[in-house]
């Protein structure tokens, strides 16, 4: 996991999403069992998620792009190299400032966790090496790290399956999520 974090931090630059024009079908008609598009709407999207392969190819992305890239690389490593599909979660946080951020949370045995946040340049570490800490202690440290944003107000942990489906594993304050992980 240390190498995955180091790779993304060293090779993927932080870049805000740029405006992207999107077309959306707004009206359909069915004639003789055949669907026809007769209404199309255009709008500009400012916040979107890149596929991990795109972030790797263009070597840039914002916080969710980098977190999803770490998640995908770590899941692949665990499944294909280690042969075990360990738990790993996308961690969405809302700060007291009102802004949001995404990182990766890896539960470890005994109620301990490791937070991997390449865009925020944060890694649960000691003496420069990856480690784990008790969930409440680490989530509080992470919140303190973001003191400039007022700290972490709310957390959601998402588990993403191979088929692309996902569900929320835990949500709430730092304390509530730490209890759910213990």
FIFIDREN-428525 format. One record per atom (N, C-alpha, C): residue number from 1; residue in one letter; atom name; z negated, y, x negated. Coordinates in nm, 2 decimals, decimal comma. Atoms other than C-alpha are relative to their C-alpha. Last residue first. Layout:
REM FIFIDREN-428525
ATOM   seq   type   atom        w        v        u
ATOM   NUM      a     CA        Z        Y        X
...
This chain:
REM FIFIDREN-428525
ATOM   seq   type   atom        w        v        u
ATOM   182      x      N     0,11     0,08     0,06
ATOM   182      x     CA    -1,60    -0,13     1,44
ATOM   182      x      C    -0,03    -0,13     0,07
ATOM   181      x      N    -0,04     0,07     0,12
ATOM   181      x     CA    -1,26     0,01     1,52
ATOM   181      x      C    -0,11    -0,09    -0,06
ATOM   180      x      N    -0,10     0,10    -0,04
ATOM   180      x     CA    -1,34     0,11     1,87
ATOM   180      x      C     0,04    -0,08    -0,11
ATOM   179      x      N     0,08     0,10    -0,07
ATOM   179      x     CA    -1,66     0,29     1,74
ATOM   179      x      C     0,10    -0,11     0,05
ATOM   178      x      N     0,07     0,08     0,10
ATOM   178      x     CA    -1,44     0,48     1,49
ATOM   178      x      C    -0,08    -0,11     0,07
ATOM   177      x      N    -0,09     0,09     0,07
ATOM   177      x     CA    -1,21     0,58     1,77
ATOM   177      x      C    -0,07    -0,08    -0,10
ATOM   176      x      N    -0,04     0,10    -0,10
ATOM   176      x     CA    -1,50     0,72     1,98
ATOM   176      x      C     0,10    -0,10    -0,06
ATOM   175      x      N     0,11     0,09    -0,02
ATOM   175      x     CA    -1,65     0,91     1,68
ATOM   175      x      C     0,04    -0,12     0,10
ATOM   174      x      N     0,02     0,07     0,12
ATOM   174      x     CA    -1,32     1,07     1,58
ATOM   174      x      C    -0,11    -0,11     0,02
ATOM   173      x      N     0,05    -0,08     0,11
ATOM   173      x     CA    -1,27     1,18     1,94
ATOM   173      x      C    -0,01    -0,09    -0,12
ATOM   172      x      N     0,12    -0,08    -0,02
ATOM   172      x     CA    -1,06     0,98     2,18
ATOM   172      x      C    -0,03     0,08    -0,12
ATOM   171      x      N    -0,02    -0,14    -0,01
ATOM   171      x     CA    -0,80     0,70     2,17
ATOM   171      x      C    -0,13     0,07     0,03
ATOM   170      x      N     0,12    -0,08    -0,02
ATOM   170      x     CA    -0,77     0,34     2,08
ATOM   170      x      C     0,04     0,15     0,01
ATOM   169      x      N     0,11     0,09     0,03
ATOM   169      x     CA    -0,51     0,07     2,08
ATOM   169      x      C    -0,13     0,07     0,02
ATOM   168      x      N     0,12    -0,07     0,07
ATOM   168      x     CA    -0,23     0,27     2,24
ATOM   168      x      C    -0,11    -0,10    -0,01
ATOM   167      x      N     0,11    -0,02    -0,09
ATOM   167      x     CA     0,08     0,06     2,31
ATOM   167      x      C    -0,11     0,07    -0,08
ATOM   166      x      N     0,12    -0,05     0,07
ATOM   166      x     CA     0,42     0,02     2,16
ATOM   166      x      C    -0,11     0,02     0,11
ATOM   165      x      N     0,10    -0,03    -0,10
ATOM   165      x     CA     0,75    -0,16     2,24
ATOM   165      x      C    -0,13     0,05    -0,08
ATOM   164      x      N     0,00    -0,15    -0,02
ATOM   164      x     CA     1,01    -0,14     1,96
ATOM   164      x      C    -0,10     0,04     0,11
ATOM   163      x      N    -0,11    -0,03    -0,10
ATOM   163      x     CA     1,10    -0,52     1,97
ATOM   163      x      C     0,00     0,15     0,03
ATOM   162      x      N    -0,13     0,02     0,05
ATOM   162      x     CA     0,90    -0,57     1,65
ATOM   162      x      C     0,12     0,04     0,09
ATOM   161      x      N    -0,05     0,14     0,01
ATOM   161      x     CA     0,59    -0,42     1,80
ATOM   161      x      C     0,14    -0,01    -0,05
ATOM   160      x      N    -0,14     0,01    -0,03
ATOM   160      x     CA     0,43    -0,08     1,74
ATOM   160      x      C     0,04    -0,14    -0,02
ATOM   159      x      N    -0,05     0,13     0,06
ATOM   159      x     CA     0,05    -0,04     1,76
ATOM   159      x      C     0,15    -0,01     0,05
ATOM   158      x      N    -0,11     0,07    -0,06
ATOM   158      x     CA    -0,05     0,32     1,83
ATOM   158      x      C     0,03    -0,12    -0,08
ATOM   157      x      N    -0,05     0,10     0,09
ATOM   157      x     CA    -0,39     0,48     1,74
ATOM   157      x      C     0,11    -0,08     0,08
ATOM   156      x      N    -0,06     0,11    -0,07
ATOM   156      x     CA    -0,46     0,81     1,92
ATOM   156      x      C     0,05    -0,10    -0,10
ATOM   155      x      N    -0,07     0,10     0,08
ATOM   155      x     CA    -0,70     1,07     1,78
ATOM   155      x      C     0,06    -0,10     0,10
ATOM   154      x      N    -0,04     0,11    -0,08
ATOM   154      x     CA    -0,84     1,40     1,92
ATOM   154      x      C     0,09    -0,10    -0,08
ATOM   153      x      N     0,06    -0,01    -0,14
ATOM   153      x     CA    -1,01     1,71     1,78
ATOM   153      x      C     0,02    -0,13     0,07
ATOM   152      x      N    -0,07     0,09    -0,09
ATOM   152      x     CA    -0,94     1,66     1,40
ATOM   152      x      C    -0,08     0,01     0,14
ATOM   151      x      N     0,04     0,14    -0,01
ATOM   151      x     CA    -1,05     1,96     1,19
ATOM   151      x      C     0,07    -0,08     0,11
ATOM   150      x      N     0,12     0,01    -0,09
ATOM   150      x     CA    -1,01     2,33     1,25
ATOM   150      x      C    -0,06    -0,14     0,01
ATOM   149      x      N    -0,05     0,02    -0,14
ATOM   149      x     CA    -0,66     2,33     1,11
ATOM   149      x      C    -0,11    -0,01     0,10
ATOM   148      x      N    -0,09    -0,11    -0,02
ATOM   148      x     CA    -0,78     2,46     0,77
ATOM   148      x      C     0,06     0,00     0,14
ATOM   147      x      N     0,09    -0,11    -0,05
ATOM   147      x     CA    -1,06     2,20     0,80
ATOM   147      x      C     0,08     0,13     0,02
ATOM   146      x      N    -0,08    -0,09    -0,08
ATOM   146      x     CA    -0,79     1,93     0,77
ATOM   146      x      C    -0,08     0,12     0,05
ATOM   145      x      N    -0,12    -0,03     0,08
ATOM   145      x     CA    -0,96     1,74     0,49
ATOM   145      x      C     0,09     0,11     0,07
ATOM   144      x      N     0,04    -0,10     0,09
ATOM   144      x     CA    -1,28     1,76     0,70
ATOM   144      x      C     0,11     0,05    -0,09
ATOM   143      x      N     0,02    -0,12    -0,08
ATOM   143      x     CA    -1,11     1,56     0,97
ATOM   143      x      C    -0,04     0,12    -0,09
ATOM   142      x      N    -0,14    -0,04    -0,04
ATOM   142      x     CA    -1,00     1,30     0,71
ATOM   142      x      C     0,00     0,13     0,08
ATOM   141      x      N    -0,06    -0,06     0,13
ATOM   141      x     CA    -1,35     1,28     0,57
ATOM   141      x      C     0,14     0,05     0,03
ATOM   140      x      N     0,06    -0,13     0,02
ATOM   140      x     CA    -1,48     1,23     0,93
ATOM   140      x      C     0,05     0,07    -0,13
ATOM   139      x      N    -0,06    -0,09    -0,10
ATOM   139      x     CA    -1,22     0,95     0,99
ATOM   139      x      C    -0,07     0,14    -0,01
ATOM   138      x      N    -0,14    -0,03     0,05
ATOM   138      x     CA    -1,33     0,79     0,66
ATOM   138      x      C     0,06     0,10     0,10
ATOM   137      x      N     0,01    -0,08     0,12
ATOM   137      x     CA    -1,71     0,80     0,74
ATOM   137      x      C     0,14     0,05    -0,04
ATOM   136      x      N     0,05    -0,13    -0,04
ATOM   136      x     CA    -1,66     0,68     1,10
ATOM   136      x      C     0,00     0,09    -0,13
ATOM   135      x      N    -0,09    -0,08    -0,09
ATOM   135      x     CA    -1,43     0,39     0,99
ATOM   135      x      C    -0,05     0,14     0,03
ATOM   134      x      N     0,04     0,03    -0,14
ATOM   134      x     CA    -1,64     0,26     0,70
ATOM   134      x      C     0,08     0,10     0,09
ATOM   133      x      N     0,13    -0,05    -0,03
ATOM   133      x     CA    -1,43     0,32     0,38
ATOM   133      x      C    -0,04    -0,04     0,14
ATOM   132      x      N     0,03    -0,01    -0,14
ATOM   132      x     CA    -1,12     0,17     0,22
ATOM   132      x      C    -0,15     0,05     0,02
ATOM   131      x      N     0,12     0,07    -0,03
ATOM   131      x     CA    -0,96     0,20    -0,12
ATOM   131      x      C    -0,02     0,00     0,15
ATOM   130      x      N     0,02     0,03    -0,14
ATOM   130      x     CA    -0,64     0,32    -0,28
ATOM   130      x      C    -0,13    -0,08     0,02
ATOM   129      x      N    -0,05     0,13    -0,05
ATOM   129      x     CA    -0,67     0,43    -0,64
ATOM   129      x      C    -0,04    -0,02     0,15
ATOM   128      x      N    -0,14     0,00     0,00
ATOM   128      x     CA    -0,71     0,79    -0,78
ATOM   128      x      C     0,07    -0,13     0,05
ATOM   127      x      N    -0,04     0,00     0,14
ATOM   127      x     CA    -1,08     0,75    -0,87
ATOM   127      x      C     0,16    -0,02    -0,01
ATOM   126      x      N     0,11    -0,03     0,09
ATOM   126      x     CA    -1,15     0,66    -0,51
ATOM   126      x      C     0,05    -0,01    -0,14
ATOM   125      x      N     0,00     0,05     0,14
ATOM   125      x     CA    -0,89     0,66    -0,24
ATOM   125      x      C    -0,13     0,04    -0,07
ATOM   124      x      N     0,14     0,04     0,02
ATOM   124      x     CA    -0,82     0,70     0,13
ATOM   124      x      C     0,00    -0,06    -0,14
ATOM   123      x      N     0,01     0,14     0,01
ATOM   123      x     CA    -0,48     0,87     0,09
ATOM   123      x      C    -0,15    -0,03    -0,02
ATOM   122      x      N     0,13     0,06    -0,01
ATOM   122      x     CA    -0,39     1,22     0,18
ATOM   122      x      C     0,01    -0,15     0,00
ATOM   121      x      N     0,04     0,03     0,13
ATOM   121      x     CA    -0,08     1,42     0,08
ATOM   121      x      C    -0,15    -0,05     0,00
ATOM   120      x      N     0,12    -0,07     0,03
ATOM   120      x     CA    -0,05     1,55     0,43
ATOM   120      x      C    -0,06    -0,02    -0,14
ATOM   119      x      N    -0,03    -0,14    -0,02
ATOM   119      x     CA     0,31     1,43     0,45
ATOM   119      x      C    -0,12     0,09    -0,02
ATOM   118      x      N    -0,08    -0,06     0,11
ATOM   118      x     CA     0,21     1,10     0,28
ATOM   118      x      C     0,04     0,15     0,02
ATOM   117      x      N    -0,06    -0,12    -0,06
ATOM   117      x     CA    -0,08     1,02     0,51
ATOM   117      x      C     0,09     0,07    -0,11
ATOM   116      x      N    -0,12    -0,02     0,09
ATOM   116      x     CA    -0,22     0,67     0,45
ATOM   116      x      C     0,08     0,11     0,07
ATOM   115      x      N    -0,09    -0,09    -0,06
ATOM   115      x     CA    -0,57     0,63     0,60
ATOM   115      x      C     0,11     0,03    -0,10
ATOM   114      x      N    -0,07    -0,07     0,10
ATOM   114      x     CA    -0,77     0,32     0,50
ATOM   114      x      C     0,10     0,09     0,07
ATOM   113      x      N    -0,14    -0,04    -0,02
ATOM   113      x     CA    -1,02     0,16     0,73
ATOM   113      x      C     0,05     0,07    -0,13
ATOM   112      x      N    -0,05    -0,10     0,10
ATOM   112      x     CA    -1,35    -0,03     0,72
ATOM   112      x      C     0,15     0,03     0,03
ATOM   111      x      N     0,00    -0,13    -0,06
ATOM   111      x     CA    -1,50    -0,21     1,02
ATOM   111      x      C     0,04     0,12    -0,09
ATOM   110      x      N     0,14    -0,06     0,00
ATOM   110      x     CA    -1,59    -0,52     0,82
ATOM   110      x      C     0,00     0,14     0,06
ATOM   109      x      N     0,12     0,08    -0,05
ATOM   109      x     CA    -1,24    -0,62     0,73
ATOM   109      x      C    -0,13     0,08     0,00
ATOM   108      x      N     0,04     0,10     0,10
ATOM   108      x     CA    -0,97    -0,35     0,69
ATOM   108      x      C    -0,12    -0,08     0,05
ATOM   107      x      N     0,14     0,06    -0,01
ATOM   107      x     CA    -0,80    -0,14     0,95
ATOM   107      x      C    -0,02    -0,11    -0,11
ATOM   106      x      N     0,00     0,14     0,02
ATOM   106      x     CA    -0,49     0,05     0,83
ATOM   106      x      C    -0,14    -0,05     0,01
ATOM   105      x      N     0,13     0,05     0,02
ATOM   105      x     CA    -0,43     0,39     0,97
ATOM   105      x      C     0,00    -0,15    -0,01
ATOM   104      x      N     0,02     0,15    -0,02
ATOM   104      x     CA    -0,10     0,56     0,93
ATOM   104      x      C    -0,14    -0,03    -0,03
ATOM   103      x      N     0,02     0,07     0,13
ATOM   103      x     CA    -0,03     0,94     0,96
ATOM   103      x      C    -0,01    -0,15     0,04
ATOM   102      x      N    -0,01     0,15    -0,01
ATOM   102      x     CA     0,09     1,18     1,23
ATOM   102      x      C    -0,02    -0,06    -0,14
ATOM   101      x      N    -0,04     0,06     0,12
ATOM   101      x     CA     0,01     1,55     1,30
ATOM   101      x      C     0,00    -0,16     0,01
ATOM   100      x      N     0,01     0,15     0,01
ATOM   100      x     CA    -0,05     1,78     1,58
ATOM   100      x      C     0,05    -0,05    -0,13
ATOM    99      x      N    -0,11     0,07     0,06
ATOM    99      x     CA    -0,12     2,16     1,62
ATOM    99      x      C    -0,03    -0,15     0,00
ATOM    98      x      N    -0,10     0,03    -0,10
ATOM    98      x     CA    -0,37     2,30     1,87
ATOM    98      x      C     0,12    -0,07    -0,06
ATOM    97      x      N    -0,10    -0,11     0,00
ATOM    97      x     CA    -0,59     2,46     1,61
ATOM    97      x      C     0,10    -0,01     0,11
ATOM    96      x      N     0,06    -0,10    -0,08
ATOM    96      x     CA    -0,86     2,20     1,70
ATOM    96      x      C     0,09     0,13     0,01
ATOM    95      x      N     0,10    -0,09     0,07
ATOM    95      x     CA    -0,63     1,95     1,55
ATOM    95      x      C    -0,05     0,10     0,10
ATOM    94      x      N    -0,01    -0,14    -0,05
ATOM    94      x     CA    -0,45     1,68     1,75
ATOM    94      x      C    -0,11     0,07    -0,07
ATOM    93      x      N     0,12    -0,09    -0,01
ATOM    93      x     CA    -0,40     1,35     1,57
ATOM    93      x      C     0,03     0,13     0,05
ATOM    92      x      N    -0,04    -0,14    -0,04
ATOM    92      x     CA    -0,15     1,07     1,60
ATOM    92      x      C    -0,13     0,08     0,02
ATOM    91      x      N     0,11    -0,08    -0,04
ATOM    91      x     CA    -0,23     0,76     1,40
ATOM    91      x      C     0,05     0,14     0,03
ATOM    90      x      N    -0,04    -0,13     0,01
ATOM    90      x     CA     0,04     0,49     1,37
ATOM    90      x      C    -0,11     0,09     0,06
ATOM    89      x      N    -0,01    -0,09    -0,11
ATOM    89      x     CA    -0,15     0,17     1,34
ATOM    89      x      C     0,06     0,13    -0,04
ATOM    88      x      N    -0,04    -0,12     0,06
ATOM    88      x     CA    -0,15    -0,14     1,11
ATOM    88      x      C     0,03     0,10     0,12
ATOM    87      x      N     0,00    -0,11    -0,09
ATOM    87      x     CA    -0,29    -0,48     1,19
ATOM    87      x      C     0,03     0,13    -0,08
ATOM    86      x      N     0,13    -0,07    -0,02
ATOM    86      x     CA    -0,19    -0,75     0,95
ATOM    86      x      C     0,01     0,11     0,09
ATOM    85      x      N    -0,03    -0,13    -0,07
ATOM    85      x     CA     0,13    -0,95     1,00
ATOM    85      x      C    -0,14     0,06     0,03
ATOM    84      x      N     0,10    -0,02    -0,11
ATOM    84      x     CA     0,09    -1,22     0,74
ATOM    84      x      C     0,03     0,14     0,06
ATOM    83      x      N    -0,01     0,11    -0,10
ATOM    83      x     CA     0,36    -1,37     0,51
ATOM    83      x      C    -0,10     0,01     0,11
ATOM    82      x      N     0,13     0,06     0,00
ATOM    82      x     CA     0,26    -1,15     0,21
ATOM    82      x      C     0,00    -0,12     0,10
ATOM    81      x      N     0,04     0,03     0,14
ATOM    81      x     CA     0,62    -1,06     0,12
ATOM    81      x      C    -0,13    -0,08     0,01
ATOM    80      x      N    -0,10     0,07     0,08
ATOM    80      x     CA     0,80    -1,06     0,46
ATOM    80      x      C    -0,05    -0,05    -0,14
ATOM    79      x      N    -0,06     0,11    -0,08
ATOM    79      x     CA     0,52    -0,97     0,71
ATOM    79      x      C     0,09    -0,08    -0,10
ATOM    78      x      N     0,11     0,09    -0,04
ATOM    78      x     CA     0,29    -0,75     0,49
ATOM    78      x      C     0,07    -0,13     0,06
ATOM    77      x      N     0,07     0,06     0,12
ATOM    77      x     CA     0,58    -0,59     0,30
ATOM    77      x      C    -0,10    -0,10     0,05
ATOM    76      x      N    -0,09     0,10     0,06
ATOM    76      x     CA     0,78    -0,53     0,62
ATOM    76      x      C    -0,06    -0,07    -0,12
ATOM    75      x      N    -0,01     0,12    -0,09
ATOM    75      x     CA     0,48    -0,38     0,80
ATOM    75      x      C     0,10    -0,10    -0,06
ATOM    74      x      N     0,12     0,08     0,01
ATOM    74      x     CA     0,41    -0,15     0,50
ATOM    74      x      C     0,01    -0,13     0,08
ATOM    73      x      N     0,00     0,06     0,14
ATOM    73      x     CA     0,77    -0,03     0,47
ATOM    73      x      C    -0,12    -0,09    -0,01
ATOM    72      x      N    -0,11     0,11     0,01
ATOM    72      x     CA     0,79     0,03     0,85
ATOM    72      x      C    -0,01    -0,07    -0,13
ATOM    71      x      N     0,03     0,11    -0,09
ATOM    71      x     CA     0,45     0,21     0,86
ATOM    71      x      C     0,10    -0,11    -0,01
ATOM    70      x      N     0,11     0,08     0,07
ATOM    70      x     CA     0,53     0,42     0,55
ATOM    70      x      C    -0,04    -0,12     0,09
ATOM    69      x      N    -0,06     0,07     0,12
ATOM    69      x     CA     0,86     0,52     0,71
ATOM    69      x      C    -0,11    -0,08    -0,07
ATOM    68      x      N    -0,08     0,11    -0,06
ATOM    68      x     CA     0,69     0,60     1,05
ATOM    68      x      C     0,07    -0,08    -0,12
ATOM    67      x      N     0,09     0,10    -0,05
ATOM    67      x     CA     0,44     0,82     0,87
ATOM    67      x      C     0,07    -0,13     0,05
ATOM    66      x      N     0,06     0,06     0,12
ATOM    66      x     CA     0,71     1,00     0,68
ATOM    66      x      C    -0,10    -0,11     0,04
ATOM    65      x      N    -0,11     0,07     0,07
ATOM    65      x     CA     0,92     1,07     0,99
ATOM    65      x      C    -0,06    -0,08    -0,12
ATOM    64      x      N    -0,02     0,13    -0,07
ATOM    64      x     CA     0,60     1,16     1,19
ATOM    64      x      C     0,11    -0,08    -0,07
ATOM    63      x      N     0,12     0,10     0,01
ATOM    63      x     CA     0,50     1,41     0,92
ATOM    63      x      C     0,02    -0,13     0,08
ATOM    62      x      N     0,13    -0,07    -0,03
ATOM    62      x     CA     0,84     1,58     0,87
ATOM    62      x      C    -0,11    -0,11     0,01
ATOM    61      x      N     0,04     0,02    -0,14
ATOM    61      x     CA     1,14     1,42     0,70
ATOM    61      x      C    -0,13     0,07     0,02
ATOM    60      x      N     0,08    -0,11    -0,05
ATOM    60      x     CA     1,33     1,41     0,37
ATOM    60      x      C    -0,04    -0,04     0,15
ATOM    59      x      N     0,12    -0,03     0,08
ATOM    59      x     CA     1,50     1,17     0,14
ATOM    59      x      C    -0,08     0,12     0,04
ATOM    58      x      N    -0,01    -0,14     0,03
ATOM    58      x     CA     1,84     1,17     0,32
ATOM    58      x      C    -0,12     0,05    -0,08
ATOM    57      x      N    -0,13    -0,04     0,05
ATOM    57      x     CA     1,87     0,79     0,29
ATOM    57      x      C     0,01     0,15    -0,03
ATOM    56      x      N    -0,03     0,05     0,14
ATOM    56      x     CA     1,51     0,70     0,31
ATOM    56      x      C     0,13     0,05    -0,05
ATOM    55      x      N     0,10    -0,06     0,09
ATOM    55      x     CA     1,44     0,92     0,61
ATOM    55      x      C     0,02    -0,04    -0,14
ATOM    54      x      N    -0,06    -0,13     0,02
ATOM    54      x     CA     1,76     0,78     0,77
ATOM    54      x      C    -0,09     0,08    -0,09
ATOM    53      x      N    -0,11     0,01     0,09
ATOM    53      x     CA     1,64     0,42     0,72
ATOM    53      x      C     0,06     0,14    -0,03
ATOM    52      x      N     0,05     0,01     0,13
ATOM    52      x     CA     1,30     0,51     0,88
ATOM    52      x      C     0,12    -0,01    -0,10
ATOM    51      x      N     0,02     0,14     0,03
ATOM    51      x     CA     1,47     0,62     1,20
ATOM    51      x      C    -0,04     0,00    -0,15
ATOM    50      x      N    -0,11     0,07     0,08
ATOM    50      x     CA     1,42     0,99     1,25
ATOM    50      x      C    -0,03    -0,15    -0,01
ATOM    49      x      N     0,04     0,10     0,10
ATOM    49      x     CA     1,19     1,12     1,52
ATOM    49      x      C     0,12    -0,06    -0,06
ATOM    48      x      N    -0,05     0,13    -0,03
ATOM    48      x     CA     1,26     1,44     1,72
ATOM    48      x      C    -0,04    -0,09    -0,12
ATOM    47      x      N     0,10     0,10     0,06
ATOM    47      x     CA     1,13     1,79     1,75
ATOM    47      x      C     0,05    -0,14     0,04
ATOM    46      x      N     0,06    -0,06     0,12
ATOM    46      x     CA     1,37     2,09     1,80
ATOM    46      x      C    -0,10    -0,10    -0,07
ATOM    45      x      N     0,13     0,07     0,03
ATOM    45      x     CA     1,61     1,95     2,05
ATOM    45      x      C    -0,05     0,05    -0,13
ATOM    44      x      N     0,03     0,00     0,14
ATOM    44      x     CA     1,89     2,18     2,18
ATOM    44      x      C    -0,14    -0,07    -0,01
ATOM    43      x      N     0,12    -0,08     0,04
ATOM    43      x     CA     2,03     2,12     2,53
ATOM    43      x      C    -0,02    -0,02    -0,15
ATOM    42      x      N     0,02    -0,02     0,14
ATOM    42      x     CA     2,35     2,01     2,69
ATOM    42      x      C    -0,13     0,07    -0,02
ATOM    41      x      N     0,08    -0,11     0,03
ATOM    41      x     CA     2,39     1,86     3,04
ATOM    41      x      C    -0,02     0,01    -0,15
ATOM    40      x      N     0,06     0,01     0,13
ATOM    40      x     CA     2,66     1,63     3,16
ATOM    40      x      C    -0,07     0,13    -0,03
ATOM    39      x      N     0,09    -0,11     0,03
ATOM    39      x     CA     2,76     1,57     3,52
ATOM    39      x      C    -0,06    -0,02    -0,14
ATOM    38      x      N    -0,07    -0,12    -0,04
ATOM    38      x     CA     3,05     1,36     3,64
ATOM    38      x      C    -0,09     0,12    -0,02
ATOM    37      x      N     0,07    -0,12     0,04
ATOM    37      x     CA     2,98     1,03     3,47
ATOM    37      x      C     0,07     0,12     0,05
ATOM    36      x      N    -0,07    -0,11     0,06
ATOM    36      x     CA     3,13     0,74     3,65
ATOM    36      x      C    -0,09     0,12    -0,03
ATOM    35      x      N     0,07    -0,13     0,02
ATOM    35      x     CA     2,98     0,41     3,74
ATOM    35      x      C     0,08     0,10    -0,08
ATOM    34      x      N    -0,01    -0,05     0,13
ATOM    34      x     CA     3,21     0,13     3,87
ATOM    34      x      C    -0,07     0,14    -0,01
ATOM    33      x      N     0,08     0,08     0,09
ATOM    33      x     CA     3,11    -0,07     4,18
ATOM    33      x      C     0,01     0,05    -0,15
ATOM    32      x      N    -0,05     0,13     0,01
ATOM    32      x     CA     3,40     0,07     4,38
ATOM    32      x      C    -0,07    -0,09    -0,10
ATOM    31      x      N    -0,12     0,02    -0,08
ATOM    31      x     CA     3,29     0,42     4,30
ATOM    31      x      C     0,06    -0,14    -0,02
ATOM    30      x      N    -0,04     0,14     0,00
ATOM    30      x     CA     2,94     0,48     4,16
ATOM    30      x      C     0,12    -0,01     0,11
ATOM    29      x      N    -0,06     0,04    -0,13
ATOM    29      x     CA     2,87     0,84     4,07
ATOM    29      x      C     0,04    -0,14    -0,01
ATOM    28      x      N    -0,08     0,12     0,00
ATOM    28      x     CA     2,64     0,96     3,79
ATOM    28      x      C     0,06    -0,03     0,14
ATOM    27      x      N    -0,04     0,05    -0,13
ATOM    27      x     CA     2,48     1,30     3,73
ATOM    27      x      C     0,10    -0,12    -0,02
ATOM    26      x      N     0,08    -0,06    -0,10
ATOM    26      x     CA     2,28     1,45     3,44
ATOM    26      x      C     0,04    -0,06     0,14
ATOM    25      x      N    -0,06     0,02    -0,13
ATOM    25      x     CA     2,41     1,26     3,15
ATOM    25      x      C    -0,09     0,04     0,10
ATOM    24      x      N     0,08     0,09    -0,09
ATOM    24      x     CA     2,25     1,41     2,84
ATOM    24      x      C     0,08    -0,01     0,13
ATOM    23      x      N    -0,07     0,01    -0,13
ATOM    23      x     CA     2,42     1,58     2,54
ATOM    23      x      C    -0,08    -0,10     0,08
ATOM    22      x      N     0,00     0,13    -0,07
ATOM    22      x     CA     2,20     1,68     2,25
ATOM    22      x      C     0,07     0,01     0,13
ATOM    21      x      N    -0,05     0,00    -0,14
ATOM    21      x     CA     2,24     1,96     2,00
ATOM    21      x      C     0,01    -0,14     0,06
ATOM    20      x      N    -0,10     0,10    -0,01
ATOM    20      x     CA     2,00     1,93     1,70
ATOM    20      x      C     0,05     0,01     0,15
ATOM    19      x      N    -0,05     0,00    -0,14
ATOM    19      x     CA     1,78     2,22     1,58
ATOM    19      x      C     0,12    -0,10     0,01
ATOM    18      x      N    -0,10    -0,11    -0,03
ATOM    18      x     CA     1,63     2,13     1,25
ATOM    18      x      C     0,05    -0,02     0,14
ATOM    17      x      N    -0,12     0,03    -0,08
ATOM    17      x     CA     1,32     1,92     1,21
ATOM    17      x      C     0,08     0,12     0,02
ATOM    16      x      N     0,02    -0,02    -0,15
ATOM    16      x     CA     1,08     2,05     0,94
ATOM    16      x      C     0,13    -0,05     0,06
ATOM    15      x      N    -0,10    -0,09    -0,06
ATOM    15      x     CA     1,13     1,90     0,59
ATOM    15      x      C    -0,03     0,01     0,15
ATOM    14      x      N     0,03    -0,04    -0,14
ATOM    14      x     CA     0,87     1,73     0,37
ATOM    14      x      C     0,11     0,10     0,04
ATOM    13      x      N     0,05    -0,14    -0,02
ATOM    13      x     CA     1,04     1,57     0,08
ATOM    13      x      C    -0,04     0,03     0,14
ATOM    12      x      N    -0,04    -0,05    -0,13
ATOM    12      x     CA     1,07     1,19     0,05
ATOM    12      x      C    -0,06     0,14     0,01
ATOM    11      x      N    -0,14     0,01    -0,03
ATOM    11      x     CA     1,08     1,04    -0,30
ATOM    11      x      C     0,05     0,06     0,13
ATOM    10      x      N    -0,09    -0,04     0,12
ATOM    10      x     CA     0,75     1,10    -0,48
ATOM    10      x      C     0,15     0,01     0,04
ATOM     9      x      N     0,04    -0,13     0,05
ATOM     9      x     CA     0,52     1,10    -0,17
ATOM     9      x      C     0,10     0,05    -0,11
ATOM     8      x      N    -0,04    -0,10    -0,11
ATOM     8      x     CA     0,72     0,81    -0,01
ATOM     8      x      C    -0,04     0,14    -0,05
ATOM     7      x      N    -0,15    -0,01    -0,01
ATOM     7      x     CA     0,70     0,60    -0,33
ATOM     7      x      C     0,04     0,11     0,10
ATOM     6      x      N    -0,05    -0,07     0,12
ATOM     6      x     CA     0,33     0,67    -0,40
ATOM     6      x      C     0,15     0,02     0,01
ATOM     5      x      N     0,04    -0,14     0,00
ATOM     5      x     CA     0,23     0,57    -0,05
ATOM     5      x      C     0,07     0,08    -0,11
ATOM     4      x      N    -0,07    -0,06    -0,11
ATOM     4      x     CA     0,43     0,25    -0,07
ATOM     4      x      C    -0,03     0,14     0,02
ATOM     3      x      N    -0,14    -0,02     0,04
ATOM     3      x     CA     0,29     0,18    -0,41
ATOM     3      x      C     0,09     0,06     0,11
ATOM     2      x      N     0,00    -0,11     0,10
ATOM     2      x     CA    -0,07     0,23    -0,30
ATOM     2      x      C     0,15     0,03    -0,04
ATOM     1      x      N     0,00    -0,12    -0,08
ATOM     1      x     CA     0,00     0,00     0,00
ATOM     1      x      C     0,00     0,13    -0,09
